[in-house]
Amino acid sequence: MYAATSKEVMAIFGTITPDMEPLALDEAFLDVSGARRRLGRPAVIARHIRAEIARQQGITCSVGVAPTKFVAKIASARCKPDGLLVVPRTGVLDFLHALPASALWGVGERTGEALARLGLRTVADIAHTPLATLQHELGVAQGSHLAALAWGRDERRVTPHVREKSIGAEETFATDIDDPERIRRELLKLSGRTAHSLRAGGYAARTVSVKLRLASFKTMTRSRTLTYPTDLAREIYATACALYESAGLDDGARLRLVGVRVSGLVIATVANAQLTFDDRPVGWREAERAVDAITSRFGASAVRPAALVDDANRPAEDGF
């Protein structure tokens, strides 16, 4: 169901511009410069996209509009789960410089700690730090990279038809949560969506990652490479839970976002499917494929894990 909806949404994007670069089943970059004469300003095009997705698919869509890919992605994340945020060229620095340093691509836990030692806590702090200092503390490549992003410089162009490098799903909570059991239920749901997307695309994955964003906007990621590729939700979920536990969060730590993503994609074949079901060639894989068939016909809510049934506190799924 999710993969089918993704194809329909990507088809809507294709009616806007051929310059489309999918990131995952629920994300894509669009270069709409060639569509402006036909459809209007980028903000008008963004509203049109949101309206068409709501009309045709009945789901929400968050859109960030900006002159660069980097800023557009941040803008779309900041207006989730159902919003539109336009960052004009003249407003890029005001927008960026107010953000925490962790908002920059490439600022993970270790880089964040290095920046904190320098007293650099916002993007503005990084922007106004001498390049030589950043390069000395972080390395030439990383220091140059963060300095460029802090000033809104991103030369990458939208590249259509890029082969999928990773697949995943994430959830932004309306209210920050600190209940580990609820977080595990969310990981279960996201693992299921991710595994379904893998199978729908004909892929298996070697590496599983979790993304944890605290109430402070600090973002942590943990990854683990498996001994064999998988497209099973139960294996992705078990690994995601282990990664969550390995993050060492303090008791009561509140999360505003969790995500599950897989990478190291390979074409799924019988040869790379590990037999882990009591050495029987049937079991969980066939069960999950049977669920795929049911949900494709009757909807995602037709079959789901018992842990996700009648969970009144569960947040609604984000749309595109």
Disulfide bonds with the S-S distance in Angstrom:
none
